[in-house]
Amino acid sequence: MLYFKTFELSPHQDWVVFIHGAGGSSSIWYKQIKEYKKFYNILLLDLRGHGKSKDHIKSPHPYTFNEVSHDVIEVLDHLKINAAHFIGISLGTIVIRNIVELVPGRVKSMILGGAVLRLNSRVKTLMFLGNISKKIIPYMWLYKLFAWCLMPRKKHEISRLLFVEQAKKLCQKEFIRWFKLTKDTAPLLLEFERNPVDVPTIYIMGNEDYMFLLPVEESVKRSKNASLAIIDDSGHVCNVDQPQAFNRISLEFLQCQKSHPMLASQSQ
């Protein structure tokens, strides 16, 4: 089972589950926990191969998004959490969206930061170069390149360094396993686009998230259940770049969900 940590306010409060991105760990939410634990029960976890889950799950086979998603569901089952609000960043947003496909009734709402909805030509080029060189070039060189491409500006430095430091805890073999997941990303995102879900959703994006902001803007225009908040002076990892804005927007969104009739029925 994955490593997890909980902060339980009350048995009667809603649960919020935080899902980090590739190469990160639950520690990237350190600027959210203080505010969130005032109002909600919190579940933090490290995805397989990351953080303190590094040695928890051994698999000789390539990873799949379904396996990664079921890891999270297993923790929910263990803690007897029937349904929760989910907050994700970067690749963590894909995991959350896949959980909705697998067990839709267990996701009350989605807060998707730095959401990955489509891969543009720059991202595809980076993935192609990474895939042909991942067994030759030290993985930290590749990760630093990806981190710089996603978070290039000086003001993104804290986010960039945080993810690089967390990625150092991965071994080369684990990095390759996760990198191989990239080949499944594009078709999975296309499937999500073809099959929209009826889950209240807010996308929180940095205005300098050059790789992923445009597809989110286009998607929200077509959606009846999603909204978009754009944070100024922020890049891809907006929960770290501008934590106060991220916390305010996300907590206001969750407060609005309390009066949502579907969610009210789930809580009873």
N, C-alpha and C positions, 0 to 999 in steps of 0.2 A: 504494500500500500504506500501511496505517496506520503511524504512528510507533510504534516499540516499543523496549524496553530489556530486556536480559537480565542475570541474575546466574547464572552456571553454576558449580555446586559440583563436579559430576562427571558424566560421561556415564552413569553407572550410577544416579544419583539420579532420583527422580520429578520431573516438572515441575509447578509450580503457576502457574496463570494468573489474574491479578487483573483484574476488570472493574469499572470505576467506573460511577457513575450519570449521569443527564442533567445537564448543566451542570458536571460535575466534570472530573477528569482523573486520570491515574495517580498524581499527587502526593498524592491523598487517602490512599494506602496507606503514607505515610512512617513511620507508627508500627508497621507490620507488617514492613517489609523487613528490619530489623536482625535480628529473631528468625528469620524464615523462611529467610533465606539461609544460616543455620547448618546447615540440614537438607535443603533442597530447591533444585532449580534454579527460578529465578523468571522469569516473563515478565510484564512490565508493558506495557500499551499504552494509547493514547489513542483513543477511538472517533472516528469521522469527525466533523469539525467542532469537535472538542474539543482542548484542549491543543496539543501540537505536531503533531497531525494536522489542524489547522485548514485548511491549504491542500493536503493530500495527496490528497483525493478530491473531485472536482467532479462534481456530478450536477444536471442541469436538472429532474429529476423529484422528486416527493415521496419521502421515505425510507420504507422498509419494514423491519420487524424481520428479515425474511429477508436483505435486503441488509446490514444492520448485522451480522448474525450471520456472513454469508459473509466480511465484512471480517476478522473474527477468524480464521476458518478459513483464509483465505489466508495469514495470518501463521504459523499452525501448519504449513501445508504448506511455506512458505518455510524454516522452521527445522527441518523434518523431525521435528516432534513428533507422534508417532502418537496418543498419548493423554496426558491430563493431569488433574490435579485443578483444579477451578475455584472461585474465590472471588469473590463479587459483592456489591455493595451497591445497594439501592434498584432503579432501573430496570435496573441491570446484572444483577440476578437474573433478569429476564425474558429478557434476551439469552442468558444461560447456559442457561436452560430451553429456549429455542428452538434453541440449538445441539444440545441432546440430541435434539430432534425431527429435525434435519437430518442429523446425523452421530453417532448414539447411541454407537457404539463408541469414540468419542474422548474421552468424558467419564468419568473414573474415579469421581469423586465430586463432590458439590456442597456448598459452604458458602455459604449464602445469608443475608446480613446485611440487616436492614431489608427483608425480602422483601416483594414486592408480589404477592399472590395474588388479591386481589379489591378492587374499588373501592367504598367505601361512599358514602353519599349526600353527605357533605361533600367527598370527593375529586371526585365527579362534578360537583358544583356549581362547584367551583373550576375544573375543566377546561372546563365550559360557559362560565363567565364569561371565562376566558382565551381561548377560541376566538373569541368574538364581539368581543373587544377587542384581540386580539394585533397587529392592523395599525394600531391607533390609539394605544394606550398604549405608551410606551417599554418595551422588553422587560425592562429591569432592574427596573422597578417591579413588573411581574408576577412576576419571579423572586424578588424580595425578599418579596413577599406569600406565594408558595408556600413559600419557605424558612421564613418565620415560622410559617405554619400547620403545617408538618411538624415544626418544631423550635422550639416557642414559649417554652420556659423559659430562665431565666438560665443554667442549667447546660448548655444546648445551644448557648450562644453561640459557642463555638469552632467547632463543626461548621457552624453557620449562616453564620458569617463566612467560613469556608474555602470553602464552596460558592458564596457570593456573589462572592468574589474570583475564583474560577475561572470563574464564569459571565460575568464582565466581558470575558473573552477571546473570547466568542462575539459575532458580529455579529447585528443584528436579523434578517436574512434566515435565518441559520443557526438562530437560536432558533425562528423560525416553522416551519422544516422539521422540527425535532425536536418542536415542540409539536403539529404535525399528526399525529404518530405516536400521540397520545393517543386518537384516534378508533379506532385498531386495537387498543388495549390490552384493553378489556373483552372483546370476542369472542375474542381470543387467549388470555386467562386462562381463559375458559370452556372453550375447547378443551383446554387443559392439564389442567383439572380433570376433564374427561371421559375423558382418556387418560393416566392415571398411568404413570410410567416406573419401571423397575427399576434405579435408580441410588442408591447410598447417599447420603443427604442429611441435613445438619443445618441447621436454621434457628437463627440467632442474632439475637435481638430484644431491644431495650431495653424495659424495663417501662413506659416512658413513650412508646412508639411508638403513639400513640392512633389513628392512621389505619389501621395495618396489622397490629397484633398479633393481634386477635381472629380474623380469617380464618385466620391461620397456626395458631393453637391448635386451631381446628376441623379444619383439614386434617390435622394431625399425628395426631389421634385416629383418623382413618380410614386412615392410611397404615401399611404394613408395613415401609417402607424409610427412614422419616424420623423424626428426633428433633428436639426443641426445647430450646434453652437460652435462658433469659431473664436478662438482665443488669440488676441494680438500678441506679438512678440514671443511666439512659441513655435517650436518645431514639432517633430513627430512624436516625441515622448512628452506630451503636454501636461501630464500629471506631475512631472518633475520640473519642467520649465516654468510653469505657472500654477503651482499647487493651490493657491488661494482661489483663483478663478475656477480651476477644475473642481475643487471641493464645493464651492458655492453653487455652480451650475448643476453638478450631479446630485447634491443633496436636495436642491429645489425640485429637480425632476422626480426624485424618489418620494418627496412629500406629496407631489401631485398624484402619484400612483395610489396613495391610500384611499382616494375617493373613486378610483377606477372600479366599476362594478365587477369586472372579471376577477380582479385581484382580491376584492373584498370577499368574494365567494370562495376563493382558494384558501383564504386565511381562516375561514370558519371551520 
